[in-house]
Amino acid sequence: MRTLNKLAQGTLAVAMGLAFSVNALAADITGAGATFPYAVYTKWAEAYQAATGNKVNYQGIGSSGGVKQIKAKTVDFGGTDAPVKEADLDAAKLVQVPTVMGGVTIVMNVPGIDSGKLKLDGVTAADIFRGAITKWNDPRIAKLNPGVKLPDLAITVSHRSDGSGTTYAFTHYLAKQSMSFMRDVGAGNTVNWPSNAVGGKGNPGVAANVEKIKGAIGYVDIADAMKNGMSFVALKNKAGNYIVPNQDAVADAAAGANFKVRGMAPDLLDQSHKNAWPITSATYMLAYEKGDDAAKQKGVVDFFTWSLNNGQKMAEELGFVPLPPAVVKMVEAEMKSIK
């Protein structure tokens, strides 16, 4: 597994050397937004408090909620899986940086079919999620799965009911595969799901629906799917290989991405690496360029600097994928504009 070189000793030495000034400026900070990074932000916050004494509280309310709250100045930082566009960042005077990577995976509850044994390509997946394929034994699914006994069972699509960056990444991927999906469902934080669909709040809500409804199919991040022991679909990537989602495949998808764009949000979907997971994305932190409270602004920078340099192993253990070392340095440089 790819890991980062730790800079903890240097960071802590500086912190100890400036103990008086740091303590004088210390402030608890709050954040809210995407549910995808909730587990890792919470873990980082626990470790950060143990190391520094400073508290961080993050609420997983969905990406749309995170963007709204940071714009309304009701939190010190926001979390979003759907990157905010350059023009909107400039208008709201916000800084956006990636913090950790992951992937959206397709999960299923199909009796008799083990995890990773059902294959889908992008077009077929799009047809399922737009309601054009409604039975598991549909010939289009059977064609991709010779020798697999497919049940005569209705498909129930499980989706996010809240505004979601996970939905944003997933629907943008399917829209790339199918103009029909883009026409019927759309691409964004919220979309027009078909009549055979049921909504759930957050990634946990989608996962719960898939687990309890026979014939269900849904989309959740890899970390949640791993945590819940869910059954994965093997998805055909741009190189033509069927990939079961895993951390290495996410890292391979991001290997050639250009994070130097404004907002540090390159398109990681459907990358050409032979092992790339097709629905790879990063999650992002939003902060004010100039905040009213200097201590809280410093607290945001200190927390994410500490976490990116000391929390990578924790992220991996939870199913996330660390940012490449070069990208971490870019994030640290970008966060200097948070004042």
Secondary structure, DSSP 8 states (H G I E B T S, - for coil): -------HHHHHHHHHHTHHHHHHH---EEEEE-STTHHHHHHHHHHHHHHHS--EEEEE--HHHHHHHHHHT-SSEEEESS---HHHHHHHTEEEEEEEEEEEEEEE--TT--TT--EE-HHHHHHHHTTS--BTT-HHHHHHSTT----S-B-EEEEESS--HHHHHHHHHHHHH-HHHHHHT-SSSS----TTEEEESHHHHHHHHHHHSTTEEEEEEHHHHHHTT-EE-EEE-TTS-EE---HHHHHHHHTT--TTSTTS----BT--STT--SBEEEEEEEEESS-S-HHHHHHHHHHHHHHHHH-HHHHHHTT-B---HHHHHHHHHHGGG--
